[in-house]
Amino acid sequence: MADEGDYGRDGYTVVRGAIPPDVVARLRATVDRLVESSRTVSGDHALFDLEPGHAADDPRVRRLKQPELHDEGFFELARRANVLDAIEALIGHDIRFQSGKLNMKSPRFGSPVEWHQDFAFYPHTNDDLLAVGIALDDATVENGCLLVVPGSHRGPVLDHHDDDGRFVGAVDPALVDGAQAVPIELAAGDISLHHVRLLHASAPNHSGRPRRLLLNMYAAADAFPLAALPGAACDTLAALDASIVRGRSTRTARCTELLAPIPNITAAPGSIYALQESAARASFDDVAR
Ligand SMILES: O=C(O)CCC(=O)C(=O)O
């Protein structure tokens, strides 16, 4: 296992065994049921992001979008007290839940995720935002665990646009020193917490084991969006208020000194995969393409 990371220094940390095995088992059963129901689905869908090659007799789902809106278990998980305690220790008492996504890397064809910083997708007035990664399976280098560049959250927000000015949700691979990357290996039930400006990615799944990682995004209540992807979950003040999961809402934005590039994107992209597939350069081979 890689080291646990120090959030302030490295931009990530890990809490081992945060989610009990019975909860993980129930979530996995829910995911299996949902994937089974994807057999009848094709194209754009509110819940399913499908891998290329998805078919009724070979369902290939790469992401469940906002599973908390479709299942009570995921809804409760986003509000779980010990997870919120870990978040509070890093970004303060007043916490908004932004949205969740369950990224599934299936054996043999799980899509990679190119190097990026989440802040490039949704810049805010301050950077007290983080993603909690909840491992539903053991996540290792072989099945495509998260890779991070420790300390990169203290550097600039890099350009996530292609040469033609389109936001592609990925940085130029030449800007990433792969030798500095470290894996965040998790056992099922462990969680990772990574800073919104941390440079991260994940390789394709070359193993015979699935890697299902739920990523729940949270923000300090006084971090207000400067721009958001079209179709983002929290796009009105009422939606921001309604998404408080600990503490209280506020109408006072805390503005810290930072450079926050505004993504040049005008239409809902579907997902990070669709955006990144449109980039001219890639760090990882996409085994599914
Ligand atoms: O699923 C992964 O490995 C990383 C996903 C990610 O970084 C994202 O969806 O923003």
The ligand as an SDF file (V2000), in Angstrom:
LIG
                    3D

 10  9  0  0  0  0  0  0  0  0999 V2000
  -12.2380    7.1730  -11.6910 O   0  0  0  0  0  0  0  0  0  0  0  0
  -11.0990    7.6200  -11.6460 C   0  0  0  0  0  0  0  0  0  0  0  0
  -10.1310    6.8910  -11.6070 O   0  0  0  0  0  0  0  0  0  0  0  0
  -10.8250    9.1000  -11.6170 C   0  0  0  0  0  0  0  0  0  0  0  0
  -12.0050    9.8960  -11.9550 C   0  0  0  0  0  0  0  0  0  0  0  0
  -11.8560   11.3580  -11.8470 C   0  0  0  0  0  0  0  0  0  0  0  0
  -10.8470   11.8750  -11.4990 O   0  0  0  0  0  0  0  0  0  0  0  0
  -13.0070   12.1720  -12.1930 C   0  0  0  0  0  0  0  0  0  0  0  0
  -14.0330   11.6270  -12.6090 O   0  0  0  0  0  0  0  0  0  0  0  0
  -12.8920   13.4140  -12.0280 O   0  0  0  0  0  0  0  0  0  0  0  0
  1  2  2  0
  2  3  1  0
  2  4  1  0
  4  5  1  0
  5  6  1  0
  6  7  2  0
  6  8  1  0
  8  9  2  0
  8 10  1  0
M  END
$$$$
